[in-house]
Structure formats: C-alpha cells, structure tokens
Amino acid sequence: KDKIPAGASDVLAKGMPNLQQNLDGPFLTDSMAAYQVSFAGAPAGVYKIFCLPHAGFKMKGKITVQ
C-alpha cells in the first residue's frame, strides 16, 4: 500500500482476500504460504508495494499494470 494509482483502492480491495485493514493482507508466517491479489479491472499504472516484515531491510517491489 506504499503507493498506488488514483482510483485503484476500491478495485484492489475487492481482489484481496482476508483483508486485515485498508489494503493490508494477512501476515503470513509459513515460508511456503502464498497470497494472491487480483488486479482485474485495476487502473493501469505502477503499484509500489512492500512486505511489512521486510520493510526494515528496505525491501520493496513494484507491479506494473498495463
């Protein structure tokens, strides 16, 4: 939820199962666990993201939707 294109919040919330709070997925502790987010219908743009446990290491990512 670092930074997303305008108008994307509601679309993403619908594509994120088990939301904990605004655009925050569940905290996964199993190293083999996966969390899938659907970007169907999301506005085109760059979505900057981070994983909370790795934020201290400045590990960030970005997803480009076209």
CHARMM-style PDB file with segment names, atoms N, HN, CA, C and O in Angstrom:
ATOM      1  N   LYS     1       0.825  -1.184   0.000  1.00  0.00      PROA
ATOM      2  CA  LYS     1       0.000   0.000   0.000  1.00  0.00      PROA
ATOM      3  C   LYS     1       0.864   1.240   0.000  1.00  0.00      PROA
ATOM      4  O   LYS     1       0.396   2.330   0.329  1.00  0.00      PROA
ATOM      5  N   ASP     2       2.087   1.083  -0.357  1.00  0.00      PROA
ATOM      6  HN  ASP     2       2.466   0.197  -0.624  1.00  0.00      PROA
ATOM      7  CA  ASP     2       3.034   2.190  -0.381  1.00  0.00      PROA
ATOM      8  C   ASP     2       2.534   3.316  -1.281  1.00  0.00      PROA
ATOM      9  O   ASP     2       2.456   4.469  -0.856  1.00  0.00      PROA
ATOM     10  N   LYS     3       2.198   2.981  -2.519  1.00  0.00      PROA
ATOM     11  HN  LYS     3       2.261   2.045  -2.864  1.00  0.00      PROA
ATOM     12  CA  LYS     3       1.677   3.983  -3.437  1.00  0.00      PROA
ATOM     13  C   LYS     3       0.986   3.257  -4.578  1.00  0.00      PROA
ATOM     14  O   LYS     3       1.542   2.332  -5.169  1.00  0.00      PROA
ATOM     15  N   ILE     4      -0.236   3.688  -4.882  1.00  0.00      PROA
ATOM     16  HN  ILE     4      -0.687   4.440  -4.402  1.00  0.00      PROA
ATOM     17  CA  ILE     4      -0.991   3.075  -5.964  1.00  0.00      PROA
ATOM     18  C   ILE     4      -1.622   4.166  -6.819  1.00  0.00      PROA
ATOM     19  O   ILE     4      -1.800   5.292  -6.354  1.00  0.00      PROA
ATOM     20  N   PRO     5      -1.965   3.839  -8.078  1.00  0.00      PROA
ATOM     21  CA  PRO     5      -2.602   4.830  -8.943  1.00  0.00      PROA
ATOM     22  C   PRO     5      -3.956   5.292  -8.383  1.00  0.00      PROA
ATOM     23  O   PRO     5      -4.626   4.564  -7.652  1.00  0.00      PROA
ATOM     24  N   ALA     6      -4.325   6.491  -8.740  1.00  0.00      PROA
ATOM     25  HN  ALA     6      -3.781   7.082  -9.334  1.00  0.00      PROA
ATOM     26  CA  ALA     6      -5.606   7.056  -8.308  1.00  0.00      PROA
ATOM     27  C   ALA     6      -6.759   6.165  -8.757  1.00  0.00      PROA
ATOM     28  O   ALA     6      -6.757   5.666  -9.882  1.00  0.00      PROA
ATOM     29  N   GLY     7      -7.725   5.968  -7.897  1.00  0.00      PROA
ATOM     30  HN  GLY     7      -7.727   6.374  -6.983  1.00  0.00      PROA
ATOM     31  CA  GLY     7      -8.900   5.181  -8.225  1.00  0.00      PROA
ATOM     32  C   GLY     7      -8.731   3.679  -8.081  1.00  0.00      PROA
ATOM     33  O   GLY     7      -9.659   2.929  -8.384  1.00  0.00      PROA
ATOM     34  N   ALA     8      -7.579   3.222  -7.630  1.00  0.00      PROA
ATOM     35  HN  ALA     8      -6.825   3.831  -7.383  1.00  0.00      PROA
ATOM     36  CA  ALA     8      -7.306   1.784  -7.567  1.00  0.00      PROA
ATOM     37  C   ALA     8      -7.711   1.137  -6.249  1.00  0.00      PROA
ATOM     38  O   ALA     8      -7.889  -0.080  -6.200  1.00  0.00      PROA
ATOM     39  N   SER     9      -7.858   1.892  -5.209  1.00  0.00      PROA
ATOM     40  HN  SER     9      -7.713   2.881  -5.249  1.00  0.00      PROA
ATOM     41  CA  SER     9      -8.062   1.340  -3.873  1.00  0.00      PROA
ATOM     42  C   SER     9      -9.273   0.405  -3.794  1.00  0.00      PROA
ATOM     43  O   SER     9      -9.148  -0.716  -3.299  1.00  0.00      PROA
ATOM     44  N   ASP    10     -10.426   0.839  -4.265  1.00  0.00      PROA
ATOM     45  HN  ASP    10     -10.528   1.749  -4.666  1.00  0.00      PROA
ATOM     46  CA  ASP    10     -11.635   0.018  -4.178  1.00  0.00      PROA
ATOM     47  C   ASP    10     -11.526  -1.245  -5.023  1.00  0.00      PROA
ATOM     48  O   ASP    10     -11.972  -2.313  -4.604  1.00  0.00      PROA
ATOM     49  N   VAL    11     -10.935  -1.128  -6.207  1.00  0.00      PROA
ATOM     50  HN  VAL    11     -10.573  -0.260  -6.547  1.00  0.00      PROA
ATOM     51  CA  VAL    11     -10.769  -2.295  -7.085  1.00  0.00      PROA
ATOM     52  C   VAL    11      -9.846  -3.318  -6.431  1.00  0.00      PROA
ATOM     53  O   VAL    11     -10.141  -4.513  -6.428  1.00  0.00      PROA
ATOM     54  N   LEU    12      -8.742  -2.855  -5.886  1.00  0.00      PROA
ATOM     55  HN  LEU    12      -8.502  -1.884  -5.889  1.00  0.00      PROA
ATOM     56  CA  LEU    12      -7.805  -3.771  -5.239  1.00  0.00      PROA
ATOM     57  C   LEU    12      -8.412  -4.431  -4.015  1.00  0.00      PROA
ATOM     58  O   LEU    12      -8.200  -5.623  -3.790  1.00  0.00      PROA
ATOM     59  N   ALA    13      -9.156  -3.687  -3.226  1.00  0.00      PROA
ATOM     60  HN  ALA    13      -9.328  -2.719  -3.409  1.00  0.00      PROA
ATOM     61  CA  ALA    13      -9.768  -4.252  -2.018  1.00  0.00      PROA
ATOM     62  C   ALA    13     -10.680  -5.426  -2.373  1.00  0.00      PROA
ATOM     63  O   ALA    13     -10.760  -6.395  -1.619  1.00  0.00      PROA
ATOM     64  N   LYS    14     -11.364  -5.349  -3.509  1.00  0.00      PROA
ATOM     65  HN  LYS    14     -11.300  -4.562  -4.122  1.00  0.00      PROA
ATOM     66  CA  LYS    14     -12.226  -6.450  -3.945  1.00  0.00      PROA
ATOM     67  C   LYS    14     -11.416  -7.666  -4.375  1.00  0.00      PROA
ATOM     68  O   LYS    14     -11.909  -8.792  -4.308  1.00  0.00      PROA
ATOM     69  N   GLY    15     -10.178  -7.451  -4.815  1.00  0.00      PROA
ATOM     70  HN  GLY    15      -9.777  -6.536  -4.869  1.00  0.00      PROA
ATOM     71  CA  GLY    15      -9.333  -8.547  -5.287  1.00  0.00      PROA
ATOM     72  C   GLY    15      -8.368  -9.073  -4.244  1.00  0.00      PROA
ATOM     73  O   GLY    15      -7.487  -9.873  -4.561  1.00  0.00      PROA
ATOM     74  N   MET    16      -8.523  -8.629  -2.993  1.00  0.00      PROA
ATOM     75  HN  MET    16      -9.238  -7.980  -2.736  1.00  0.00      PROA
ATOM     76  CA  MET    16      -7.633  -9.062  -1.911  1.00  0.00      PROA
ATOM     77  C   MET    16      -8.430  -9.832  -0.859  1.00  0.00      PROA
ATOM     78  O   MET    16      -9.188  -9.226  -0.102  1.00  0.00      PROA
ATOM     79  N   PRO    17      -8.274 -11.143  -0.799  1.00  0.00      PROA
ATOM     80  CA  PRO    17      -8.996 -11.917   0.214  1.00  0.00      PROA
ATOM     81  C   PRO    17      -8.415 -11.689   1.616  1.00  0.00      PROA
ATOM     82  O   PRO    17      -7.237 -11.366   1.767  1.00  0.00      PROA
ATOM     83  N   ASN    18      -9.249 -11.859   2.617  1.00  0.00      PROA
ATOM     84  HN  ASN    18     -10.206 -12.121   2.494  1.00  0.00      PROA
ATOM     85  CA  ASN    18      -8.820 -11.791   4.024  1.00  0.00      PROA
ATOM     86  C   ASN    18      -8.122 -10.491   4.398  1.00  0.00      PROA
ATOM     87  O   ASN    18      -7.092 -10.506   5.072  1.00  0.00      PROA
ATOM     88  N   LEU    19      -8.680  -9.370   3.962  1.00  0.00      PROA
ATOM     89  HN  LEU    19      -9.517  -9.358   3.415  1.00  0.00      PROA
ATOM     90  CA  LEU    19      -8.081  -8.071   4.308  1.00  0.00      PROA
ATOM     91  C   LEU    19      -8.055  -7.891   5.821  1.00  0.00      PROA
ATOM     92  O   LEU    19      -9.018  -8.229   6.509  1.00  0.00      PROA
ATOM     93  N   GLN    20      -6.964  -7.364   6.330  1.00  0.00      PROA
ATOM     94  HN  GLN    20      -6.182  -7.089   5.771  1.00  0.00      PROA
ATOM     95  CA  GLN    20      -6.827  -7.064   7.748  1.00  0.00      PROA
ATOM     96  C   GLN    20      -7.252  -5.630   8.037  1.00  0.00      PROA
ATOM     97  O   GLN    20      -7.890  -5.353   9.053  1.00  0.00      PROA
ATOM     98  N   GLN    21      -6.896  -4.738   7.147  1.00  0.00      PROA
ATOM     99  HN  GLN    21      -6.378  -4.964   6.323  1.00  0.00      PROA
ATOM    100  CA  GLN    21      -7.314  -3.343   7.191  1.00  0.00      PROA
ATOM    101  C   GLN    21      -7.102  -2.783   5.794  1.00  0.00      PROA
ATOM    102  O   GLN    21      -6.881  -3.559   4.864  1.00  0.00      PROA
ATOM    103  N   ASN    22      -7.157  -1.501   5.612  1.00  0.00      PROA
ATOM    104  HN  ASN    22      -7.336  -0.871   6.368  1.00  0.00      PROA
ATOM    105  CA  ASN    22      -7.100  -0.895   4.286  1.00  0.00      PROA
ATOM    106  C   ASN    22      -5.904  -1.380   3.466  1.00  0.00      PROA
ATOM    107  O   ASN    22      -4.767  -0.977   3.710  1.00  0.00      PROA
ATOM    108  N   LEU    23      -6.171  -2.235   2.509  1.00  0.00      PROA
ATOM    109  HN  LEU    23      -7.095  -2.562   2.310  1.00  0.00      PROA
ATOM    110  CA  LEU    23      -5.187  -2.798   1.574  1.00  0.00      PROA
ATOM    111  C   LEU    23      -4.026  -3.521   2.263  1.00  0.00      PROA
ATOM    112  O   LEU    23      -2.921  -3.565   1.724  1.00  0.00      PROA
ATOM    113  N   ASP    24      -4.261  -4.069   3.410  1.00  0.00      PROA
ATOM    114  HN  ASP    24      -5.160  -4.033   3.848  1.00  0.00      PROA
ATOM    115  CA  ASP    24      -3.266  -4.888   4.105  1.00  0.00      PROA
ATOM    116  C   ASP    24      -3.755  -6.324   4.134  1.00  0.00      PROA
ATOM    117  O   ASP    24      -4.804  -6.625   4.704  1.00  0.00      PROA
ATOM    118  N   GLY    25      -2.983  -7.210   3.513  1.00  0.00      PROA
ATOM    119  HN  GLY    25      -2.131  -6.966   3.050  1.00  0.00      PROA
ATOM    120  CA  GLY    25      -3.323  -8.621   3.546  1.00  0.00      PROA
ATOM    121  C   GLY    25      -2.898  -9.238   4.863  1.00  0.00      PROA
ATOM    122  O   GLY    25      -2.291  -8.566   5.696  1.00  0.00      PROA
ATOM    123  N   PRO    26      -3.211 -10.514   5.060  1.00  0.00      PROA
ATOM    124  CA  PRO    26      -2.862 -11.179   6.318  1.00  0.00      PROA
ATOM    125  C   PRO    26      -1.358 -11.354   6.463  1.00  0.00      PROA
ATOM    126  O   PRO    26      -0.630 -11.399   5.471  1.00  0.00      PROA
ATOM    127  N   PHE    27      -0.904 -11.451   7.691  1.00  0.00      PROA
ATOM    128  HN  PHE    27      -1.496 -11.414   8.496  1.00  0.00      PROA
ATOM    129  CA  PHE    27       0.509 -11.688   7.994  1.00  0.00      PROA
ATOM    130  C   PHE    27       0.762 -13.187   7.850  1.00  0.00      PROA
ATOM    131  O   PHE    27       0.235 -13.982   8.628  1.00  0.00      PROA
ATOM    132  N   LEU    28       1.562 -13.573   6.865  1.00  0.00      PROA
ATOM    133  HN  LEU    28       1.990 -12.927   6.234  1.00  0.00      PROA
ATOM    134  CA  LEU    28       1.828 -14.983   6.593  1.00  0.00      PROA
ATOM    135  C   LEU    28       3.124 -15.402   7.274  1.00  0.00      PROA
ATOM    136  O   LEU    28       4.162 -14.770   7.076  1.00  0.00      PROA
ATOM    137  N   THR    29       3.073 -16.457   8.068  1.00  0.00      PROA
ATOM    138  HN  THR    29       2.230 -16.970   8.228  1.00  0.00      PROA
ATOM    139  CA  THR    29       4.263 -16.900   8.793  1.00  0.00      PROA
ATOM    140  C   THR    29       4.875 -18.173   8.219  1.00  0.00      PROA
ATOM    141  O   THR    29       6.021 -18.499   8.529  1.00  0.00      PROA
ATOM    142  N   ASP    30       4.137 -18.888   7.397  1.00  0.00      PROA
ATOM    143  HN  ASP    30       3.207 -18.624   7.145  1.00  0.00      PROA
ATOM    144  CA  ASP    30       4.648 -20.099   6.761  1.00  0.00      PROA
ATOM    145  C   ASP    30       5.474 -19.691   5.535  1.00  0.00      PROA
ATOM    146  O   ASP    30       4.974 -18.974   4.667  1.00  0.00      PROA
ATOM    147  N   SER    31       6.710 -20.134   5.457  1.00  0.00      PROA
ATOM    148  HN  SER    31       7.116 -20.716   6.161  1.00  0.00      PROA
ATOM    149  CA  SER    31       7.594 -19.738   4.354  1.00  0.00      PROA
ATOM    150  C   SER    31       7.080 -20.212   2.994  1.00  0.00      PROA
ATOM    151  O   SER    31       7.505 -19.688   1.964  1.00  0.00      PROA
ATOM    152  N   MET    32       6.188 -21.177   2.970  1.00  0.00      PROA
ATOM    153  HN  MET    32       5.843 -21.603   3.806  1.00  0.00      PROA
ATOM    154  CA  MET    32       5.640 -21.686   1.712  1.00  0.00      PROA
ATOM    155  C   MET    32       4.248 -21.101   1.410  1.00  0.00      PROA
ATOM    156  O   MET    32       3.623 -21.464   0.413  1.00  0.00      PROA
ATOM    157  N   ALA    33       3.781 -20.215   2.258  1.00  0.00      PROA
ATOM    158  HN  ALA    33       4.288 -19.920   3.067  1.00  0.00      PROA
ATOM    159  CA  ALA    33       2.454 -19.623   2.065  1.00  0.00      PROA
ATOM    160  C   ALA    33       2.473 -18.638   0.898  1.00  0.00      PROA
ATOM    161  O   ALA    33       3.508 -18.058   0.571  1.00  0.00      PROA
ATOM    162  N   ALA    34       1.332 -18.466   0.292  1.00  0.00      PROA
ATOM    163  HN  ALA    34       0.491 -18.937   0.557  1.00  0.00      PROA
ATOM    164  CA  ALA    34       1.199 -17.526  -0.822  1.00  0.00      PROA
ATOM    165  C   ALA    34      -0.038 -16.662  -0.589  1.00  0.00      PROA
ATOM    166  O   ALA    34      -1.011 -17.097   0.027  1.00  0.00      PROA
ATOM    167  N   TYR    35       0.019 -15.458  -1.081  1.00  0.00      PROA
ATOM    168  HN  TYR    35       0.810 -15.104  -1.581  1.00  0.00      PROA
ATOM    169  CA  TYR    35      -1.124 -14.547  -1.021  1.00  0.00      PROA
ATOM    170  C   TYR    35      -1.311 -13.973  -2.412  1.00  0.00      PROA
ATOM    171  O   TYR    35      -0.399 -13.355  -2.962  1.00  0.00      PROA
ATOM    172  N   GLN    36      -2.487 -14.174  -2.982  1.00  0.00      PROA
ATOM    173  HN  GLN    36      -3.228 -14.676  -2.536  1.00  0.00      PROA
ATOM    174  CA  GLN    36      -2.749 -13.727  -4.342  1.00  0.00      PROA
ATOM    175  C   GLN    36      -3.690 -12.535  -4.343  1.00  0.00      PROA
ATOM    176  O   GLN    36      -4.693 -12.507  -3.631  1.00  0.00      PROA
ATOM    177  N   VAL    37      -3.340 -11.555  -5.157  1.00  0.00      PROA
ATOM    178  HN  VAL    37      -2.524 -11.577  -5.735  1.00  0.00      PROA
ATOM    179  CA  VAL    37      -4.143 -10.354  -5.311  1.00  0.00      PROA
ATOM    180  C   VAL    37      -4.549 -10.260  -6.776  1.00  0.00      PROA
ATOM    181  O   VAL    37      -3.712 -10.401  -7.667  1.00  0.00      PROA
ATOM    182  N   SER    38      -5.834 -10.023  -7.024  1.00  0.00      PROA
ATOM    183  HN  SER    38      -6.514  -9.909  -6.300  1.00  0.00      PROA
ATOM    184  CA  SER    38      -6.304  -9.849  -8.391  1.00  0.00      PROA
ATOM    185  C   SER    38      -6.254  -8.367  -8.764  1.00  0.00      PROA
ATOM    186  O   SER    38      -6.743  -7.509  -8.029  1.00  0.00      PROA
ATOM    187  N   PHE    39      -5.662  -8.090  -9.908  1.00  0.00      PROA
ATOM    188  HN  PHE    39      -5.264  -8.787 -10.505  1.00  0.00      PROA
ATOM    189  CA  PHE    39      -5.611  -6.728 -10.421  1.00  0.00      PROA
ATOM    190  C   PHE    39      -6.631  -6.533 -11.545  1.00  0.00      PROA
ATOM    191  O   PHE    39      -6.569  -5.544 -12.276  1.00  0.00      PROA
ATOM    192  N   ALA    40      -7.571  -7.475 -11.684  1.00  0.00      PROA
ATOM    193  HN  ALA    40      -7.622  -8.278 -11.090  1.00  0.00      PROA
ATOM    194  CA  ALA    40      -8.604  -7.385 -12.723  1.00  0.00      PROA
ATOM    195  C   ALA    40      -9.402  -6.097 -12.552  1.00  0.00      PROA
ATOM    196  O   ALA    40      -9.969  -5.843 -11.489  1.00  0.00      PROA
ATOM    197  N   GLY    41      -9.441  -5.296 -13.600  1.00  0.00      PROA
ATOM    198  HN  GLY    41      -8.981  -5.502 -14.463  1.00  0.00      PROA
ATOM    199  CA  GLY    41     -10.179  -4.039 -13.568  1.00  0.00      PROA
ATOM    200  C   GLY    41      -9.441  -2.891 -12.914  1.00  0.00      PROA
ATOM    201  O   GLY    41      -9.969  -1.781 -12.834  1.00  0.00      PROA
ATOM    202  N   ALA    42      -8.223  -3.139 -12.444  1.00  0.00      PROA
ATOM    203  HN  ALA    42      -7.795  -4.040 -12.509  1.00  0.00      PROA
ATOM    204  CA  ALA    42      -7.439  -2.075 -11.796  1.00  0.00      PROA
ATOM    205  C   ALA    42      -6.917  -1.093 -12.848  1.00  0.00      PROA
ATOM    206  O   ALA    42      -6.598  -1.496 -13.966  1.00  0.00      PROA
ATOM    207  N   PRO    43      -6.831   0.169 -12.502  1.00  0.00      PROA
ATOM    208  CA  PRO    43      -6.297   1.160 -13.434  1.00  0.00      PROA
ATOM    209  C   PRO    43      -4.847   0.855 -13.793  1.00  0.00      PROA
ATOM    210  O   PRO    43      -4.078   0.361 -12.969  1.00  0.00      PROA
ATOM    211  N   ALA    44      -4.491   1.157 -15.033  1.00  0.00      PROA
ATOM    212  HN  ALA    44      -5.115   1.558 -15.703  1.00  0.00      PROA
ATOM    213  CA  ALA    44      -3.104   0.989 -15.469  1.00  0.00      PROA
ATOM    214  C   ALA    44      -2.205   1.911 -14.654  1.00  0.00      PROA
ATOM    215  O   ALA    44      -2.604   3.007 -14.259  1.00  0.00      PROA
ATOM    216  N   GLY    45      -0.997   1.449 -14.415  1.00  0.00      PROA
ATOM    217  HN  GLY    45      -0.673   0.559 -14.736  1.00  0.00      PROA
ATOM    218  CA  GLY    45      -0.036   2.266 -13.685  1.00  0.00      PROA
ATOM    219  C   GLY    45       0.934   1.409 -12.901  1.00  0.00      PROA
ATOM    220  O   GLY    45       0.917   0.182 -12.990  1.00  0.00      PROA
ATOM    221  N   VAL    46       1.773   2.067 -12.137  1.00  0.00      PROA
ATOM    222  HN  VAL    46       1.786   3.065 -12.064  1.00  0.00      PROA
ATOM    223  CA  VAL    46       2.772   1.390 -11.316  1.00  0.00      PROA
ATOM    224  C   VAL    46       2.270   1.356  -9.873  1.00  0.00      PROA
ATOM    225  O   VAL    46       1.897   2.382  -9.304  1.00  0.00      PROA
ATOM    226  N   TYR    47       2.269   0.170  -9.304  1.00  0.00      PROA
ATOM    227  HN  TYR    47       2.572  -0.663  -9.766  1.00  0.00      PROA
ATOM    228  CA  TYR    47       1.829  -0.053  -7.931  1.00  0.00      PROA
ATOM    229  C   TYR    47       3.067  -0.359  -7.092  1.00  0.00      PROA
ATOM    230  O   TYR    47       3.676  -1.418  -7.247  1.00  0.00      PROA
ATOM    231  N   LYS    48       3.435   0.546  -6.220  1.00  0.00      PROA
ATOM    232  HN  LYS    48       2.941   1.406  -6.094  1.00  0.00      PROA
ATOM    233  CA  LYS    48       4.592   0.340  -5.356  1.00  0.00      PROA
ATOM    234  C   LYS    48       4.124  -0.352  -4.081  1.00  0.00      PROA
ATOM    235  O   LYS    48       3.176   0.092  -3.433  1.00  0.00      PROA
ATOM    236  N   ILE    49       4.796  -1.439  -3.729  1.00  0.00      PROA
ATOM    237  HN  ILE    49       5.566  -1.800  -4.255  1.00  0.00      PROA
ATOM    238  CA  ILE    49       4.360  -2.265  -2.608  1.00  0.00      PROA
ATOM    239  C   ILE    49       5.525  -2.585  -1.679  1.00  0.00      PROA
ATOM    240  O   ILE    49       6.690  -2.381  -2.020  1.00  0.00      PROA
ATOM    241  N   PHE    50       5.180  -3.097  -0.488  1.00  0.00      PROA
ATOM    242  HN  PHE    50       4.233  -3.263  -0.211  1.00  0.00      PROA
ATOM    243  CA  PHE    50       6.204  -3.604   0.425  1.00  0.00      PROA
ATOM    244  C   PHE    50       5.592  -4.674   1.300  1.00  0.00      PROA
ATOM    245  O   PHE    50       4.375  -4.737   1.471  1.00  0.00      PROA
ATOM    246  N   CYS    51       6.436  -5.502   1.844  1.00  0.00      PROA
ATOM    247  HN  CYS    51       7.425  -5.451   1.705  1.00  0.00      PROA
ATOM    248  CA  CYS    51       6.044  -6.544   2.774  1.00  0.00      PROA
ATOM    249  C   CYS    51       6.497  -6.077   4.151  1.00  0.00      PROA
ATOM    250  O   CYS    51       7.684  -5.843   4.375  1.00  0.00      PROA
ATOM    251  N   LEU    52       5.542  -5.942   5.074  1.00  0.00      PROA
ATOM    252  HN  LEU    52       4.577  -6.132   4.892  1.00  0.00      PROA
ATOM    253  CA  LEU    52       5.845  -5.366   6.385  1.00  0.00      PROA
ATOM    254  C   LEU    52       7.049  -6.010   7.087  1.00  0.00      PROA
ATOM    255  O   LEU    52       7.900  -5.278   7.593  1.00  0.00      PROA
ATOM    256  N   PRO    53       7.161  -7.345   7.143  1.00  0.00      PROA
ATOM    257  CA  PRO    53       8.311  -7.925   7.841  1.00  0.00      PROA
ATOM    258  C   PRO    53       9.660  -7.557   7.208  1.00  0.00      PROA
ATOM    259  O   PRO    53      10.695  -7.591   7.875  1.00  0.00      PROA
ATOM    260  N   HSD    54       9.639  -7.208   5.931  1.00  0.00      PROA
ATOM    261  HN  HSD    54       8.799  -7.180   5.390  1.00  0.00      PROA
ATOM    262  CA  HSD    54      10.890  -6.888   5.241  1.00  0.00      PROA
ATOM    263  C   HSD    54      11.107  -5.382   5.058  1.00  0.00      PROA
ATOM    264  O   HSD    54      12.113  -4.974   4.478  1.00  0.00      PROA
ATOM    265  N   ALA    55      10.194  -4.567   5.535  1.00  0.00      PROA
ATOM    266  HN  ALA    55       9.377  -4.898   6.007  1.00  0.00      PROA
ATOM    267  CA  ALA    55      10.311  -3.113   5.362  1.00  0.00      PROA
ATOM    268  C   ALA    55      11.570  -2.563   6.028  1.00  0.00      PROA
ATOM    269  O   ALA    55      12.177  -1.616   5.529  1.00  0.00      PROA
ATOM    270  N   GLY    56      11.955  -3.150   7.140  1.00  0.00      PROA
ATOM    271  HN  GLY    56      11.462  -3.920   7.546  1.00  0.00      PROA
ATOM    272  CA  GLY    56      13.170  -2.704   7.830  1.00  0.00      PROA
ATOM    273  C   GLY    56      14.438  -2.908   7.015  1.00  0.00      PROA
ATOM    274  O   GLY    56      15.452  -2.248   7.242  1.00  0.00      PROA
ATOM    275  N   PHE    57      14.364  -3.834   6.059  1.00  0.00      PROA
ATOM    276  HN  PHE    57      13.540  -4.370   5.875  1.00  0.00      PROA
ATOM    277  CA  PHE    57      15.508  -4.097   5.172  1.00  0.00      PROA
ATOM    278  C   PHE    57      15.392  -3.304   3.878  1.00  0.00      PROA
ATOM    279  O   PHE    57      16.182  -3.483   2.951  1.00  0.00      PROA
ATOM    280  N   LYS    58      14.393  -2.423   3.830  1.00  0.00      PROA
ATOM    281  HN  LYS    58      13.751  -2.277   4.583  1.00  0.00      PROA
ATOM    282  CA  LYS    58      14.123  -1.588   2.659  1.00  0.00      PROA
ATOM    283  C   LYS    58      13.826  -2.426   1.412  1.00  0.00      PROA
ATOM    284  O   LYS    58      14.106  -2.009   0.288  1.00  0.00      PROA
ATOM    285  N   MET    59      13.262  -3.601   1.630  1.00  0.00      PROA
ATOM    286  HN  MET    59      13.034  -3.939   2.543  1.00  0.00      PROA
ATOM    287  CA  MET    59      12.861  -4.471   0.522  1.00  0.00      PROA
ATOM    288  C   MET    59      11.488  -4.024   0.029  1.00  0.00      PROA
ATOM    289  O   MET    59      10.497  -4.107   0.754  1.00  0.00      PROA
ATOM    290  N   LYS    60      11.447  -3.560  -1.186  1.00  0.00      PROA
ATOM    291  HN  LYS    60      12.252  -3.492  -1.775  1.00  0.00      PROA
ATOM    292  CA  LYS    60      10.215  -3.063  -1.790  1.00  0.00      PROA
ATOM    293  C   LYS    60      10.026  -3.687  -3.156  1.00  0.00      PROA
ATOM    294  O   LYS    60      10.949  -4.287  -3.708  1.00  0.00      PROA
ATOM    295  N   GLY    61       8.846  -3.546  -3.693  1.00  0.00      PROA
ATOM    296  HN  GLY    61       8.096  -3.058  -3.245  1.00  0.00      PROA
ATOM    297  CA  GLY    61       8.571  -4.071  -5.020  1.00  0.00      PROA
ATOM    298  C   GLY    61       7.650  -3.141  -5.760  1.00  0.00      PROA
ATOM    299  O   GLY    61       7.113  -2.185  -5.202  1.00  0.00      PROA
ATOM    300  N   LYS    62       7.476  -3.440  -7.032  1.00  0.00      PROA
ATOM    301  HN  LYS    62       7.912  -4.217  -7.486  1.00  0.00      PROA
ATOM    302  CA  LYS    62       6.505  -2.684  -7.817  1.00  0.00      PROA
ATOM    303  C   LYS    62       5.894  -3.622  -8.849  1.00  0.00      PROA
ATOM    304  O   LYS    62       6.542  -4.529  -9.372  1.00  0.00      PROA
ATOM    305  N   ILE    63       4.637  -3.367  -9.112  1.00  0.00      PROA
ATOM    306  HN  ILE    63       4.111  -2.630  -8.687  1.00  0.00      PROA
ATOM    307  CA  ILE    63       3.875  -4.119 -10.090  1.00  0.00      PROA
ATOM    308  C   ILE    63       3.378  -3.125 -11.121  1.00  0.00      PROA
ATOM    309  O   ILE    63       2.786  -2.105 -10.770  1.00  0.00      PROA
ATOM    310  N   THR    64       3.616  -3.416 -12.390  1.00  0.00      PROA
ATOM    311  HN  THR    64       4.098  -4.245 -12.675  1.00  0.00      PROA
ATOM    312  CA  THR    64       3.164  -2.539 -13.451  1.00  0.00      PROA
ATOM    313  C   THR    64       1.951  -3.179 -14.122  1.00  0.00      PROA
ATOM    314  O   THR    64       2.035  -4.289 -14.646  1.00  0.00      PROA
ATOM    315  N   VAL    65       0.836  -2.477 -14.100  1.00  0.00      PROA
ATOM    316  HN  VAL    65       0.767  -1.575 -13.674  1.00  0.00      PROA
ATOM    317  CA  VAL    65      -0.398  -2.927 -14.733  1.00  0.00      PROA
ATOM    318  C   VAL    65      -0.574  -2.132 -16.012  1.00  0.00      PROA
ATOM    319  O   VAL    65      -0.524  -0.902 -16.002  1.00  0.00      PROA
ATOM    320  N   GLN    66      -0.780  -2.842 -17.114  1.00  0.00      PROA
ATOM    321  HN  GLN    66      -0.820  -3.841 -17.122  1.00  0.00      PROA
ATOM    322  CA  GLN    66      -0.939  -2.169 -18.404  1.00  0.00      PROA
ATOM    323  C   GLN    66      -2.331  -2.356 -18.948  1.00  0.00      PROA
ATOM    324  OT1 GLN    66      -2.644  -1.856 -20.028  1.00  0.00      PROA
TER     325      GLN     66
END
